[in-house]
Amino acid sequence: MPNRALLPILLLCVLLLLQAQGGLRNWKRMQNTQLPTEIKACEKRVKIHMCKRHCQYHQECQANNICCATFCGNVCMNIL
């Protein structure tokens, strides 16, 4: 009897974990959203104090920031 109850309990745990993370649909959407891999020129004008935040990849920047090329090298810049 305990072996029969184990599979439904495990299935229930997996479903609850998926729901806690925003559901299966939200998880698939998050996998499809990726940052561009190449570093492009910054669209906004860069202030000199921003030249202290150098980067090589978008993942090195904080949330809502991207790595873009400027006169002082690649820096993290806010996209908002």
PDB file of N, CA, C and O in Angstrom:
ATOM      1  N   MET A   1       0.802  -1.214   0.000  1.00  0.00           N
ATOM      2  CA  MET A   1       0.000   0.000   0.000  1.00  0.00           C
ATOM      3  C   MET A   1       0.849   1.285   0.000  1.00  0.00           C
ATOM      4  O   MET A   1       0.524   2.223  -0.728  1.00  0.00           O
ATOM      5  N   PRO A   2       1.930   1.348   0.801  1.00  0.00           N
ATOM      6  CA  PRO A   2       2.724   2.569   0.791  1.00  0.00           C
ATOM      7  C   PRO A   2       3.350   2.851  -0.577  1.00  0.00           C
ATOM      8  O   PRO A   2       3.513   4.016  -0.939  1.00  0.00           O
ATOM      9  N   ASN A   3       3.705   1.812  -1.349  1.00  0.00           N
ATOM     10  CA  ASN A   3       4.289   2.024  -2.672  1.00  0.00           C
ATOM     11  C   ASN A   3       3.288   2.637  -3.634  1.00  0.00           C
ATOM     12  O   ASN A   3       3.671   3.421  -4.502  1.00  0.00           O
ATOM     13  N   ARG A   4       2.026   2.300  -3.501  1.00  0.00           N
ATOM     14  CA  ARG A   4       0.992   2.853  -4.381  1.00  0.00           C
ATOM     15  C   ARG A   4       0.747   4.332  -4.101  1.00  0.00           C
ATOM     16  O   ARG A   4       0.393   5.084  -5.009  1.00  0.00           O
ATOM     17  N   ALA A   5       0.925   4.742  -2.890  1.00  0.00           N
ATOM     18  CA  ALA A   5       0.682   6.140  -2.519  1.00  0.00           C
ATOM     19  C   ALA A   5       1.869   7.032  -2.863  1.00  0.00           C
ATOM     20  O   ALA A   5       1.721   8.251  -2.952  1.00  0.00           O
ATOM     21  N   LEU A   6       3.031   6.446  -3.056  1.00  0.00           N
ATOM     22  CA  LEU A   6       4.234   7.229  -3.289  1.00  0.00           C
ATOM     23  C   LEU A   6       4.204   7.973  -4.626  1.00  0.00           C
ATOM     24  O   LEU A   6       4.556   9.151  -4.679  1.00  0.00           O
ATOM     25  N   LEU A   7       3.797   7.317  -5.688  1.00  0.00           N
ATOM     26  CA  LEU A   7       3.764   7.952  -7.011  1.00  0.00           C
ATOM     27  C   LEU A   7       2.805   9.144  -7.068  1.00  0.00           C
ATOM     28  O   LEU A   7       3.206  10.201  -7.555  1.00  0.00           O
ATOM     29  N   PRO A   8       1.559   9.029  -6.594  1.00  0.00           N
ATOM     30  CA  PRO A   8       0.683  10.215  -6.617  1.00  0.00           C
ATOM     31  C   PRO A   8       1.204  11.365  -5.755  1.00  0.00           C
ATOM     32  O   PRO A   8       1.022  12.533  -6.097  1.00  0.00           O
ATOM     33  N   ILE A   9       1.847  11.032  -4.646  1.00  0.00           N
ATOM     34  CA  ILE A   9       2.391  12.091  -3.785  1.00  0.00           C
ATOM     35  C   ILE A   9       3.533  12.810  -4.500  1.00  0.00           C
ATOM     36  O   ILE A   9       3.615  14.037  -4.450  1.00  0.00           O
ATOM     37  N   LEU A  10       4.411  12.061  -5.163  1.00  0.00           N
ATOM     38  CA  LEU A  10       5.496  12.687  -5.919  1.00  0.00           C
ATOM     39  C   LEU A  10       4.966  13.551  -7.056  1.00  0.00           C
ATOM     40  O   LEU A  10       5.465  14.652  -7.287  1.00  0.00           O
ATOM     41  N   LEU A  11       3.965  13.058  -7.761  1.00  0.00           N
ATOM     42  CA  LEU A  11       3.357  13.824  -8.845  1.00  0.00           C
ATOM     43  C   LEU A  11       2.735  15.114  -8.317  1.00  0.00           C
ATOM     44  O   LEU A  11       2.863  16.167  -8.941  1.00  0.00           O
ATOM     45  N   LEU A  12       2.078  15.037  -7.196  1.00  0.00           N
ATOM     46  CA  LEU A  12       1.474  16.219  -6.579  1.00  0.00           C
ATOM     47  C   LEU A  12       2.547  17.235  -6.190  1.00  0.00           C
ATOM     48  O   LEU A  12       2.355  18.437  -6.370  1.00  0.00           O
ATOM     49  N   CYS A  13       3.674  16.760  -5.658  1.00  0.00           N
ATOM     50  CA  CYS A  13       4.762  17.667  -5.279  1.00  0.00           C
ATOM     51  C   CYS A  13       5.334  18.388  -6.501  1.00  0.00           C
ATOM     52  O   CYS A  13       5.604  19.588  -6.448  1.00  0.00           O
ATOM     53  N   VAL A  14       5.517  17.660  -7.590  1.00  0.00           N
ATOM     54  CA  VAL A  14       6.045  18.278  -8.808  1.00  0.00           C
ATOM     55  C   VAL A  14       5.076  19.332  -9.331  1.00  0.00           C
ATOM     56  O   VAL A  14       5.501  20.419  -9.721  1.00  0.00           O
ATOM     57  N   LEU A  15       3.801  19.030  -9.344  1.00  0.00           N
ATOM     58  CA  LEU A  15       2.809  20.000  -9.818  1.00  0.00           C
ATOM     59  C   LEU A  15       2.760  21.236  -8.934  1.00  0.00           C
ATOM     60  O   LEU A  15       2.623  22.352  -9.433  1.00  0.00           O
ATOM     61  N   LEU A  16       2.872  21.044  -7.624  1.00  0.00           N
ATOM     62  CA  LEU A  16       2.873  22.190  -6.713  1.00  0.00           C
ATOM     63  C   LEU A  16       4.117  23.054  -6.908  1.00  0.00           C
ATOM     64  O   LEU A  16       4.031  24.281  -6.840  1.00  0.00           O
ATOM     65  N   LEU A  17       5.275  22.431  -7.151  1.00  0.00           N
ATOM     66  CA  LEU A  17       6.478  23.210  -7.404  1.00  0.00           C
ATOM     67  C   LEU A  17       6.377  24.004  -8.700  1.00  0.00           C
ATOM     68  O   LEU A  17       6.808  25.155  -8.758  1.00  0.00           O
ATOM     69  N   LEU A  18       5.814  23.399  -9.735  1.00  0.00           N
ATOM     70  CA  LEU A  18       5.626  24.121 -10.999  1.00  0.00           C
ATOM     71  C   LEU A  18       4.690  25.307 -10.812  1.00  0.00           C
ATOM     72  O   LEU A  18       4.933  26.387 -11.350  1.00  0.00           O
ATOM     73  N   GLN A  19       3.625  25.105 -10.054  1.00  0.00           N
ATOM     74  CA  GLN A  19       2.667  26.178  -9.820  1.00  0.00           C
ATOM     75  C   GLN A  19       3.300  27.304  -9.007  1.00  0.00           C
ATOM     76  O   GLN A  19       3.011  28.478  -9.239  1.00  0.00           O
ATOM     77  N   ALA A  20       4.161  26.949  -8.058  1.00  0.00           N
ATOM     78  CA  ALA A  20       4.819  27.959  -7.227  1.00  0.00           C
ATOM     79  C   ALA A  20       5.785  28.803  -8.052  1.00  0.00           C
ATOM     80  O   ALA A  20       6.049  29.952  -7.699  1.00  0.00           O
ATOM     81  N   GLN A  21       6.310  28.261  -9.130  1.00  0.00           N
ATOM     82  CA  GLN A  21       7.238  29.000  -9.973  1.00  0.00           C
ATOM     83  C   GLN A  21       6.547  29.717 -11.115  1.00  0.00           C
ATOM     84  O   GLN A  21       7.225  30.187 -12.028  1.00  0.00           O
ATOM     85  N   GLY A  22       5.255  29.821 -11.105  1.00  0.00           N
ATOM     86  CA  GLY A  22       4.527  30.563 -12.125  1.00  0.00           C
ATOM     87  C   GLY A  22       3.853  29.678 -13.148  1.00  0.00           C
ATOM     88  O   GLY A  22       3.281  30.182 -14.115  1.00  0.00           O
ATOM     89  N   GLY A  23       3.904  28.382 -12.964  1.00  0.00           N
ATOM     90  CA  GLY A  23       3.228  27.471 -13.876  1.00  0.00           C
ATOM     91  C   GLY A  23       4.089  27.082 -15.058  1.00  0.00           C
ATOM     92  O   GLY A  23       5.127  27.691 -15.315  1.00  0.00           O
ATOM     93  N   LEU A  24       3.651  26.069 -15.769  1.00  0.00           N
ATOM     94  CA  LEU A  24       4.393  25.535 -16.905  1.00  0.00           C
ATOM     95  C   LEU A  24       4.451  26.532 -18.058  1.00  0.00           C
ATOM     96  O   LEU A  24       5.482  26.652 -18.719  1.00  0.00           O
ATOM     97  N   ARG A  25       3.364  27.243 -18.304  1.00  0.00           N
ATOM     98  CA  ARG A  25       3.319  28.204 -19.409  1.00  0.00           C
ATOM     99  C   ARG A  25       4.309  29.343 -19.183  1.00  0.00           C
ATOM    100  O   ARG A  25       5.018  29.746 -20.105  1.00  0.00           O
ATOM    101  N   ASN A  26       4.357  29.858 -17.962  1.00  0.00           N
ATOM    102  CA  ASN A  26       5.285  30.943 -17.631  1.00  0.00           C
ATOM    103  C   ASN A  26       6.725  30.461 -17.700  1.00  0.00           C
ATOM    104  O   ASN A  26       7.607  31.219 -18.104  1.00  0.00           O
ATOM    105  N   TRP A  27       6.984  29.215 -17.313  1.00  0.00           N
ATOM    106  CA  TRP A  27       8.321  28.648 -17.348  1.00  0.00           C
ATOM    107  C   TRP A  27       8.823  28.527 -18.784  1.00  0.00           C
ATOM    108  O   TRP A  27       9.985  28.826 -19.059  1.00  0.00           O
ATOM    109  N   LYS A  28       7.960  28.092 -19.699  1.00  0.00           N
ATOM    110  CA  LYS A  28       8.348  27.976 -21.103  1.00  0.00           C
ATOM    111  C   LYS A  28       8.621  29.352 -21.707  1.00  0.00           C
ATOM    112  O   LYS A  28       9.544  29.503 -22.506  1.00  0.00           O
ATOM    113  N   ARG A  29       7.833  30.351 -21.335  1.00  0.00           N
ATOM    114  CA  ARG A  29       8.031  31.700 -21.852  1.00  0.00           C
ATOM    115  C   ARG A  29       9.366  32.269 -21.374  1.00  0.00           C
ATOM    116  O   ARG A  29      10.049  32.959 -22.131  1.00  0.00           O
ATOM    117  N   MET A  30       9.745  31.987 -20.124  1.00  0.00           N
ATOM    118  CA  MET A  30      11.008  32.472 -19.585  1.00  0.00           C
ATOM    119  C   MET A  30      12.196  31.831 -20.307  1.00  0.00           C
ATOM    120  O   MET A  30      13.236  32.468 -20.471  1.00  0.00           O
ATOM    121  N   GLN A  31      12.044  30.573 -20.739  1.00  0.00           N
ATOM    122  CA  GLN A  31      13.126  29.914 -21.453  1.00  0.00           C
ATOM    123  C   GLN A  31      13.340  30.537 -22.831  1.00  0.00           C
ATOM    124  O   GLN A  31      14.469  30.582 -23.319  1.00  0.00           O
ATOM    125  N   ASN A  32      12.272  31.015 -23.460  1.00  0.00           N
ATOM    126  CA  ASN A  32      12.375  31.574 -24.806  1.00  0.00           C
ATOM    127  C   ASN A  32      12.918  32.991 -24.822  1.00  0.00           C
ATOM    128  O   ASN A  32      13.421  33.439 -25.852  1.00  0.00           O
ATOM    129  N   THR A  33      12.828  33.722 -23.689  1.00  0.00           N
ATOM    130  CA  THR A  33      13.330  35.088 -23.654  1.00  0.00           C
ATOM    131  C   THR A  33      14.808  35.066 -23.314  1.00  0.00           C
ATOM    132  O   THR A  33      15.204  34.626 -22.235  1.00  0.00           O
ATOM    133  N   GLN A  34      15.610  35.542 -24.237  1.00  0.00           N
ATOM    134  CA  GLN A  34      17.047  35.590 -24.035  1.00  0.00           C
ATOM    135  C   GLN A  34      17.563  36.963 -24.445  1.00  0.00           C
ATOM    136  O   GLN A  34      17.012  37.626 -25.324  1.00  0.00           O
ATOM    137  N   LEU A  35      18.613  37.354 -23.792  1.00  0.00           N
ATOM    138  CA  LEU A  35      19.251  38.616 -24.148  1.00  0.00           C
ATOM    139  C   LEU A  35      20.056  38.424 -25.427  1.00  0.00           C
ATOM    140  O   LEU A  35      20.524  37.319 -25.699  1.00  0.00           O
ATOM    141  N   PRO A  36      20.223  39.470 -26.208  1.00  0.00           N
ATOM    142  CA  PRO A  36      21.068  39.335 -27.402  1.00  0.00           C
ATOM    143  C   PRO A  36      22.497  38.981 -26.985  1.00  0.00           C
ATOM    144  O   PRO A  36      22.987  39.452 -25.959  1.00  0.00           O
ATOM    145  N   THR A  37      23.146  38.162 -27.775  1.00  0.00           N
ATOM    146  CA  THR A  37      24.481  37.705 -27.402  1.00  0.00           C
ATOM    147  C   THR A  37      25.566  38.710 -27.772  1.00  0.00           C
ATOM    148  O   THR A  37      26.604  38.758 -27.112  1.00  0.00           O
ATOM    149  N   GLU A  38      25.353  39.500 -28.799  1.00  0.00           N
ATOM    150  CA  GLU A  38      26.380  40.449 -29.210  1.00  0.00           C
ATOM    151  C   GLU A  38      26.226  41.779 -28.476  1.00  0.00           C
ATOM    152  O   GLU A  38      25.119  42.192 -28.132  1.00  0.00           O
ATOM    153  N   ILE A  39      27.354  42.435 -28.245  1.00  0.00           N
ATOM    154  CA  ILE A  39      27.363  43.729 -27.571  1.00  0.00           C
ATOM    155  C   ILE A  39      27.212  44.807 -28.643  1.00  0.00           C
ATOM    156  O   ILE A  39      28.032  44.903 -29.556  1.00  0.00           O
ATOM    157  N   LYS A  40      26.165  45.610 -28.525  1.00  0.00           N
ATOM    158  CA  LYS A  40      25.904  46.685 -29.492  1.00  0.00           C
ATOM    159  C   LYS A  40      26.249  48.032 -28.862  1.00  0.00           C
ATOM    160  O   LYS A  40      26.471  48.124 -27.654  1.00  0.00           O
ATOM    161  N   ALA A  41      26.292  49.053 -29.675  1.00  0.00           N
ATOM    162  CA  ALA A  41      26.556  50.402 -29.181  1.00  0.00           C
ATOM    163  C   ALA A  41      25.384  50.875 -28.333  1.00  0.00           C
ATOM    164  O   ALA A  41      24.230  50.567 -28.629  1.00  0.00           O
ATOM    165  N   CYS A  42      25.687  51.626 -27.275  1.00  0.00           N
ATOM    166  CA  CYS A  42      24.639  52.127 -26.377  1.00  0.00           C
ATOM    167  C   CYS A  42      23.745  53.118 -27.120  1.00  0.00           C
ATOM    168  O   CYS A  42      24.222  53.932 -27.910  1.00  0.00           O
ATOM    169  N   GLU A  43      22.458  53.035 -26.856  1.00  0.00           N
ATOM    170  CA  GLU A  43      21.509  53.950 -27.491  1.00  0.00           C
ATOM    171  C   GLU A  43      21.430  55.275 -26.752  1.00  0.00           C
ATOM    172  O   GLU A  43      21.133  56.309 -27.350  1.00  0.00           O
ATOM    173  N   LYS A  44      21.696  55.242 -25.449  1.00  0.00           N
ATOM    174  CA  LYS A  44      21.656  56.468 -24.651  1.00  0.00           C
ATOM    175  C   LYS A  44      23.058  57.057 -24.546  1.00  0.00           C
ATOM    176  O   LYS A  44      24.056  56.367 -24.755  1.00  0.00           O
ATOM    177  N   ARG A  45      23.113  58.344 -24.218  1.00  0.00           N
ATOM    178  CA  ARG A  45      24.395  59.013 -24.009  1.00  0.00           C
ATOM    179  C   ARG A  45      24.980  58.570 -22.662  1.00  0.00           C
ATOM    180  O   ARG A  45      24.274  58.515 -21.655  1.00  0.00           O
ATOM    181  N   VAL A  46      26.244  58.265 -22.661  1.00  0.00           N
ATOM    182  CA  VAL A  46      26.915  57.739 -21.470  1.00  0.00           C
ATOM    183  C   VAL A  46      27.556  58.874 -20.690  1.00  0.00           C
ATOM    184  O   VAL A  46      28.232  59.729 -21.261  1.00  0.00           O
ATOM    185  N   LYS A  47      27.339  58.874 -19.384  1.00  0.00           N
ATOM    186  CA  LYS A  47      27.992  59.847 -18.519  1.00  0.00           C
ATOM    187  C   LYS A  47      29.304  59.239 -18.037  1.00  0.00           C
ATOM    188  O   LYS A  47      29.426  58.017 -17.954  1.00  0.00           O
ATOM    189  N   ILE A  48      30.264  60.063 -17.726  1.00  0.00           N
ATOM    190  CA  ILE A  48      31.614  59.615 -17.414  1.00  0.00           C
ATOM    191  C   ILE A  48      31.643  58.679 -16.205  1.00  0.00           C
ATOM    192  O   ILE A  48      32.468  57.766 -16.167  1.00  0.00           O
ATOM    193  N   HIS A  49      30.768  58.876 -15.217  1.00  0.00           N
ATOM    194  CA  HIS A  49      30.777  58.016 -14.028  1.00  0.00           C
ATOM    195  C   HIS A  49      30.339  56.586 -14.350  1.00  0.00           C
ATOM    196  O   HIS A  49      30.614  55.673 -13.572  1.00  0.00           O
ATOM    197  N   MET A  50      29.664  56.376 -15.480  1.00  0.00           N
ATOM    198  CA  MET A  50      29.223  55.032 -15.859  1.00  0.00           C
ATOM    199  C   MET A  50      30.383  54.182 -16.377  1.00  0.00           C
ATOM    200  O   MET A  50      30.255  52.963 -16.484  1.00  0.00           O
ATOM    201  N   CYS A  51      31.501  54.809 -16.695  1.00  0.00           N
ATOM    202  CA  CYS A  51      32.654  54.078 -17.218  1.00  0.00           C
ATOM    203  C   CYS A  51      33.312  53.193 -16.160  1.00  0.00           C
ATOM    204  O   CYS A  51      34.234  52.441 -16.476  1.00  0.00           O
ATOM    205  N   LYS A  52      32.856  53.271 -14.923  1.00  0.00           N
ATOM    206  CA  LYS A  52      33.386  52.412 -13.864  1.00  0.00           C
ATOM    207  C   LYS A  52      32.733  51.039 -13.852  1.00  0.00           C
ATOM    208  O   LYS A  52      33.246  50.126 -13.205  1.00  0.00           O
ATOM    209  N   ARG A  53      31.610  50.868 -14.553  1.00  0.00           N
ATOM    210  CA  ARG A  53      30.875  49.601 -14.532  1.00  0.00           C
ATOM    211  C   ARG A  53      31.144  48.806 -15.819  1.00  0.00           C
ATOM    212  O   ARG A  53      30.252  48.662 -16.654  1.00  0.00           O
ATOM    213  N   HIS A  54      32.345  48.301 -15.975  1.00  0.00           N
ATOM    214  CA  HIS A  54      32.715  47.555 -17.176  1.00  0.00           C
ATOM    215  C   HIS A  54      32.100  46.166 -17.176  1.00  0.00           C
ATOM    216  O   HIS A  54      31.837  45.598 -16.116  1.00  0.00           O
ATOM    217  N   CYS A  55      31.870  45.617 -18.369  1.00  0.00           N
ATOM    218  CA  CYS A  55      31.274  44.285 -18.517  1.00  0.00           C
ATOM    219  C   CYS A  55      31.743  43.672 -19.826  1.00  0.00           C
ATOM    220  O   CYS A  55      32.246  44.364 -20.712  1.00  0.00           O
ATOM    221  N   GLN A  56      31.567  42.357 -19.929  1.00  0.00           N
ATOM    222  CA  GLN A  56      31.856  41.646 -21.163  1.00  0.00           C
ATOM    223  C   GLN A  56      30.619  40.925 -21.680  1.00  0.00           C
ATOM    224  O   GLN A  56      30.508  40.666 -22.878  1.00  0.00           O
ATOM    225  N   TYR A  57      29.683  40.596 -20.783  1.00  0.00           N
ATOM    226  CA  TYR A  57      28.457  39.876 -21.128  1.00  0.00           C
ATOM    227  C   TYR A  57      27.267  40.552 -20.459  1.00  0.00           C
ATOM    228  O   TYR A  57      27.430  41.250 -19.458  1.00  0.00           O
ATOM    229  N   HIS A  58      26.075  40.349 -21.008  1.00  0.00           N
ATOM    230  CA  HIS A  58      24.858  40.913 -20.419  1.00  0.00           C
ATOM    231  C   HIS A  58      24.604  40.340 -19.023  1.00  0.00           C
ATOM    232  O   HIS A  58      24.044  41.019 -18.163  1.00  0.00           O
ATOM    233  N   GLN A  59      25.012  39.100 -18.802  1.00  0.00           N
ATOM    234  CA  GLN A  59      24.767  38.447 -17.518  1.00  0.00           C
ATOM    235  C   GLN A  59      25.560  39.087 -16.379  1.00  0.00           C
ATOM    236  O   GLN A  59      25.218  38.900 -15.211  1.00  0.00           O
ATOM    237  N   GLU A  60      26.594  39.824 -16.697  1.00  0.00           N
ATOM    238  CA  GLU A  60      27.382  40.488 -15.666  1.00  0.00           C
ATOM    239  C   GLU A  60      26.678  41.721 -15.112  1.00  0.00           C
ATOM    240  O   GLU A  60      27.053  42.215 -14.049  1.00  0.00           O
ATOM    241  N   CYS A  61      25.679  42.222 -15.805  1.00  0.00           N
ATOM    242  CA  CYS A  61      24.961  43.428 -15.383  1.00  0.00           C
ATOM    243  C   CYS A  61      23.769  43.059 -14.502  1.00  0.00           C
ATOM    244  O   CYS A  61      23.261  41.940 -14.562  1.00  0.00           O
ATOM    245  N   GLN A  62      23.335  44.012 -13.689  1.00  0.00           N
ATOM    246  CA  GLN A  62      22.186  43.792 -12.819  1.00  0.00           C
ATOM    247  C   GLN A  62      20.900  43.788 -13.630  1.00  0.00           C
ATOM    248  O   GLN A  62      20.915  44.017 -14.839  1.00  0.00           O
ATOM    249  N   ALA A  63      19.787  43.526 -12.951  1.00  0.00           N
ATOM    250  CA  ALA A  63      18.473  43.492 -13.608  1.00  0.00           C
ATOM    251  C   ALA A  63      18.183  44.829 -14.288  1.00  0.00           C
ATOM    252  O   ALA A  63      18.571  45.881 -13.781  1.00  0.00           O
ATOM    253  N   ASN A  64      17.507  44.792 -15.426  1.00  0.00           N
ATOM    254  CA  ASN A  64      17.143  45.960 -16.230  1.00  0.00           C
ATOM    255  C   ASN A  64      18.357  46.712 -16.774  1.00  0.00           C
ATOM    256  O   ASN A  64      18.256  47.892 -17.107  1.00  0.00           O
ATOM    257  N   ASN A  65      19.498  46.037 -16.864  1.00  0.00           N
ATOM    258  CA  ASN A  65      20.708  46.618 -17.435  1.00  0.00           C
ATOM    259  C   ASN A  65      21.225  45.702 -18.529  1.00  0.00           C
ATOM    260  O   ASN A  65      21.057  44.484 -18.469  1.00  0.00           O
ATOM    261  N   ILE A  66      21.855  46.302 -19.526  1.00  0.00           N
ATOM    262  CA  ILE A  66      22.506  45.520 -20.572  1.00  0.00           C
ATOM    263  C   ILE A  66      23.941  45.981 -20.706  1.00  0.00           C
ATOM    264  O   ILE A  66      24.295  47.075 -20.266  1.00  0.00           O
ATOM    265  N   CYS A  67      24.754  45.158 -21.304  1.00  0.00           N
ATOM    266  CA  CYS A  67      26.138  45.513 -21.587  1.00  0.00           C
ATOM    267  C   CYS A  67      26.179  46.113 -22.989  1.00  0.00           C
ATOM    268  O   CYS A  67      25.760  45.461 -23.946  1.00  0.00           O
ATOM    269  N   CYS A  68      26.674  47.337 -23.130  1.00  0.00           N
ATOM    270  CA  CYS A  68      26.741  47.977 -24.442  1.00  0.00           C
ATOM    271  C   CYS A  68      28.070  48.717 -24.592  1.00  0.00           C
ATOM    272  O   CYS A  68      28.725  49.053 -23.605  1.00  0.00           O
ATOM    273  N   ALA A  69      28.452  48.961 -25.839  1.00  0.00           N
ATOM    274  CA  ALA A  69      29.755  49.556 -26.157  1.00  0.00           C
ATOM    275  C   ALA A  69      29.686  51.083 -26.108  1.00  0.00           C
ATOM    276  O   ALA A  69      28.738  51.688 -26.608  1.00  0.00           O
ATOM    277  N   THR A  70      30.707  51.698 -25.495  1.00  0.00           N
ATOM    278  CA  THR A  70      30.810  53.158 -25.401  1.00  0.00           C
ATOM    279  C   THR A  70      32.244  53.586 -25.732  1.00  0.00           C
ATOM    280  O   THR A  70      33.082  52.761 -26.094  1.00  0.00           O
ATOM    281  N   PHE A  71      32.508  54.875 -25.603  1.00  0.00           N
ATOM    282  CA  PHE A  71      33.844  55.406 -25.868  1.00  0.00           C
ATOM    283  C   PHE A  71      34.866  54.916 -24.851  1.00  0.00           C
ATOM    284  O   PHE A  71      36.066  54.933 -25.123  1.00  0.00           O
ATOM    285  N   CYS A  72      34.400  54.475 -23.674  1.00  0.00           N
ATOM    286  CA  CYS A  72      35.326  54.015 -22.621  1.00  0.00           C
ATOM    287  C   CYS A  72      35.304  52.500 -22.448  1.00  0.00           C
ATOM    288  O   CYS A  72      35.797  51.992 -21.440  1.00  0.00           O
ATOM    289  N   GLY A  73      34.748  51.777 -23.400  1.00  0.00           N
ATOM    290  CA  GLY A  73      34.673  50.320 -23.312  1.00  0.00           C
ATOM    291  C   GLY A  73      33.231  49.864 -23.115  1.00  0.00           C
ATOM    292  O   GLY A  73      32.304  50.669 -23.207  1.00  0.00           O
ATOM    293  N   ASN A  74      33.042  48.588 -22.849  1.00  0.00           N
ATOM    294  CA  ASN A  74      31.710  48.055 -22.611  1.00  0.00           C
ATOM    295  C   ASN A  74      31.284  48.340 -21.178  1.00  0.00           C
ATOM    296  O   ASN A  74      32.025  48.051 -20.239  1.00  0.00           O
ATOM    297  N   VAL A  75      30.096  48.906 -21.008  1.00  0.00           N
ATOM    298  CA  VAL A  75      29.588  49.235 -19.677  1.00  0.00           C
ATOM    299  C   VAL A  75      28.160  48.734 -19.526  1.00  0.00           C
ATOM    300  O   VAL A  75      27.460  48.507 -20.513  1.00  0.00           O
ATOM    301  N   CYS A  76      27.731  48.563 -18.257  1.00  0.00           N
ATOM    302  CA  CYS A  76      26.345  48.201 -17.959  1.00  0.00           C
ATOM    303  C   CYS A  76      25.499  49.469 -17.972  1.00  0.00           C
ATOM    304  O   CYS A  76      25.827  50.449 -17.303  1.00  0.00           O
ATOM    305  N   MET A  77      24.405  49.447 -18.740  1.00  0.00           N
ATOM    306  CA  MET A  77      23.544  50.621 -18.835  1.00  0.00           C
ATOM    307  C   MET A  77      22.097  50.204 -18.630  1.00  0.00           C
ATOM    308  O   MET A  77      21.674  49.144 -19.091  1.00  0.00           O
ATOM    309  N   ASN A  78      21.348  51.043 -17.939  1.00  0.00           N
ATOM    310  CA  ASN A  78      19.940  50.796 -17.675  1.00  0.00           C
ATOM    311  C   ASN A  78      19.144  50.878 -18.982  1.00  0.00           C
ATOM    312  O   ASN A  78      19.356  51.789 -19.782  1.00  0.00           O
ATOM    313  N   ILE A  79      18.236  49.934 -19.196  1.00  0.00           N
ATOM    314  CA  ILE A  79      17.445  49.919 -20.428  1.00  0.00           C
ATOM    315  C   ILE A  79      16.111  50.620 -20.270  1.00  0.00           C
ATOM    316  O   ILE A  79      15.379  50.790 -21.245  1.00  0.00           O
ATOM    317  N   LEU A  80      15.788  51.028 -19.053  1.00  0.00           N
ATOM    318  CA  LEU A  80      14.503  51.715 -18.825  1.00  0.00           C
ATOM    319  C   LEU A  80      14.604  53.201 -19.030  1.00  0.00           C
ATOM    320  O   LEU A  80      13.612  53.914 -18.876  1.00  0.00           O
TER     321      LEU A  80
END
